[in-house]
Amino acid sequence: MYVAGVDVGSTAVKAVVLLDGRIAGTNVISTGTDQEKTAFQSLSAAAQDAGVVDIEDISAMVATGYGRSMVKMADRTVTEITCHARGGRAFAEAAHVIVDIGGQDSKVIRLDEDGMVADFVMNDKCAAGTGRFLEVMAERLEVPLSDFGKMWRATRKPAMISSTCTVFAESEVVSLLSHGVAREPIIRGLCDAVADRLAGMVHRVGLATEVVMTGGVSRNDGVRLSLERKLGLKVSVPSMSQFAGAYGAAIIALELAEKGR
């Protein structure tokens, strides 16, 4: 039996198709301006990856994320908090805190022993500490985001970045460059600034020993390293961390399909 989950984020749409409960197909594409269209494109590509002959063969589908209401073909829409909690716990069975950093928001979710949402906090008022913040800084520094981890490790003394407001932080970066500061300490300082904000959110819901990062920014090794230093413990990143929301949605879709049978 095929089921699917689609996570329509502010910058990317992710789709996961399960076959008998196991991940059989995935896809991620840019959200674009027509969210319903890109959601269908991502679902179709994930279905093809899973070997689905016809979309109608998918027994149930759940949509989540920023643009979930635009997915008219979904059987149900579920909040990203619930879906990221389900997906994060499925990826890492010992997870008790999920740190999800998307393109335009970040959220920290604390789970109880049964994997249910016990508490959460979100930052969705500005780009501070999000993927978009890091993208702007990477463009200003002319450094690929994929190099942040390598450059983080290349210096022991980070530059001081006092603001996570994108506009003000960019001004600070320009000033540092004009004073001859190398890019490596600037990048480490930026990662520290993001981690400071995330660590504060973690402590608001309650720190636990098993912290898992999901979302697109989880692939940025520099942010992970800074967060580990701020929290004083290891932060794990599942191999398919970007798909946690879509995976959680697909798990809920599977439960709907099984109830339907």
N, C-alpha and C positions, 0 to 999 in steps of 0.2 A: 504494500500500500504506500502510495506517495502522498506526502503532505509538504507544505511550504511555509516559510516565514519570510516576510519582506520588511526591511528596516529602511525607511525613507528619512535619511538624515539631511541636515542643512547643506552638506557638501557632497555626500555620496549616498547612493542607494545600494544596499547589500541584500542579497537573496540567498536563502539556503533551502535546498530540497532534501527531505529525508525519505529513504526507502526502508520500510520496516523498522523505523526508529534510528537508523544510522545515516550520517551525512553522506549523500550520494552526489550532490552537485552544489556549486557555489558560484556567485558572480558579484562583482562590484563595479559600478560605473558612476560617473559624475551625475549629480542630481539634475542639473540643468534647470530650465524654466518650466517645463511641462512635467510635473511630478508624476502624474498618472501614466504618462507615456513612458518615462524612464523606469518606473516601477514595473511596468509590463515587460519592457525590454530586458531588465535585469532578471525577472522571474523566468522569462523565456530562455535566456542564456543558461541560467542555473538548471532549468528543467532539461535542456538539451545536454548539459554536462552530466546530468543524472541518468540519461537514457530514456527520458519521458517522450513518448511518441506524440501525444496530444495533451495540451494543457488541461483539457477536460478530464484527463486521467488522474489529476491531482485531487485527492478526496477532500482536503480542507486547506484553507490558507488563512493566516493571521498577519495583519499589518501592524507595524509599530513605528515609532520615531516621530520626528518633527512633522512630517507630512503624511501621517498614516491615514488621515481622513480623506485624502485624495485617491486612495487605492480603492476604487469602487468595486473591484472584483473580490475583495477580501470577505471572508465569512464573518470575521470579527476584527475589531481594532482593540489593541491593548497598549497601555502606557509603556514607555521605554524603561521606566523604573522596574516594573515587573518583569519585562522581557530580558533586560540585562542581568537581573538577579537570577533568573532561571538559566540563562545561557552561561553566565559566569560560574555558577555552581556546577553546571553540567561539565564545563571545561576543566574545572578544578574542584574536586569534591570536598577539599578541606577549606575552601574559601569562606571567609567570614566578613571581609570587607571588599567591595568592588569599587575600584576607582575608574570611572569611565570618562574619557576626554574626547569629545567630538570636535567638529569643525567650529561650532559657535557656542557650545556650552560644555560644562563639565559637571559631573555628579558623583557623589560618593554614597554608596548603599551599604548598610550593615545588615547582615543576614543572621537569623537565629539558627539554632541547631538543626532545624528542619529545612533550612534553605529558604525560608520565607522572609520577606522584607520586614525588618524590625525598626529601621529608621533610615532616613536619607536626607541629603541636603543637595541643592542644586545651585549652580551659578549660571544664569541665563540672561543676565541684564546687560552684559557687555562681552567683548572678545577676550578679556583678560584671562590668561591661563588656558586658552583653548588652542585648537589646531590652527585657526586663522591667525592668532597672535604670532605663533611660531613661523607660519608661512611668510608673514610680512617681514619678520626679522631676518629670516633666511634670504629673502629677496634683497633686503638692504645690504646684507653681508656678502651676497653672492656666493652662498654656500648651500649645497643640497641638504635637505633635511636628513637624508640618510647618513650624512657625515657628522652629525651632531655628536653621536656617541664617541667616535674616534677623536674628534677635536676636544671633547670634554676631558678625555683621558690624557690629552697632550699637555695639560697645564694643571698645576696644583693650586694656583691662586686665582680665583674667579674675580672678574671685574664686578664692581658694585652697581647693580641695576635697582634703583629705588622704587620704580613703578612698574606695574603690570598693565597699566593702561597703554593700549597699542600706540596712541599718538605720542604720549610723553616718553614711553620707552624707546620709541624710534628716535626721538630727539636726543635721548641719552646715548644711544648707540652711535649716532652721527658725531656727537661731541667726543666720545671716547676714541673713535677712529681719527678724528682731527687732531687729537693729542698723541697719536702714534701708538695707541693700545692695540695689540694683536687681536685677531679674530677669535683665537682659541679661548682666552679668558673672558671675552665678551659673551661667547656662546655658553660657557659654563655659568656665567652670571645670569644669563637669560633662563637657563634651565633651573637654576636655583630659585629665581623669582617665581617661576611657574610652580615649582615644588613647594615653596613656602605657602602659596595660596592653597594648594591641594592638601598639604599636611594640616593646615588649619581646619579644612573641611572634614578631614579624617577624624581629628580630635573632637569635632563637634558631634559626630555620630558615635564615637567610641573606638579607640584603637584596638585591634585584635592581632594575633600573631600571624594570621594568614591573610595577606593582602594581595589582591589580584588586579592587574591593570587590563582594561579592555578599551576598545575604540581605536580610531586611527592613530592617535598620538602614542598609544602603547608601543608602537613600533619604533618610536624615537628613544634610542638607548640613553641619550643624555638626560632626558627628563626622568627616566626610570632610575638612573644612578643618583641623580639629585634627590629624588623622593626617598630612596633607600637611606641616604645620609640624614635627611630631615626626620624620618620616622625611627631610624635606628634598627631597622630590620629588613630582611629580604623582601622584595616585591616581585612576584612571579608574573610572567606574561605568557599566556597560552599561545600555541603556534597559530591558532586561528582567531586571535583576540579581536580582530576587526569585525568578525561576524557574530559576536556574542549576542547582540540584540536580535538579529535575524534568527539565530539558532534558538534562542529562548522563545521567539514567536512560533517557530516551527514545532517546538516541543509542545506548546499549548495547542497548536493546530492538530497534532497527533492525538492529544487527549480529546479534542472535540470530535475527531473522526472516529475514535474508538467508542465514544459515547453514542455517536450516530449509528454505529453498527449494532 
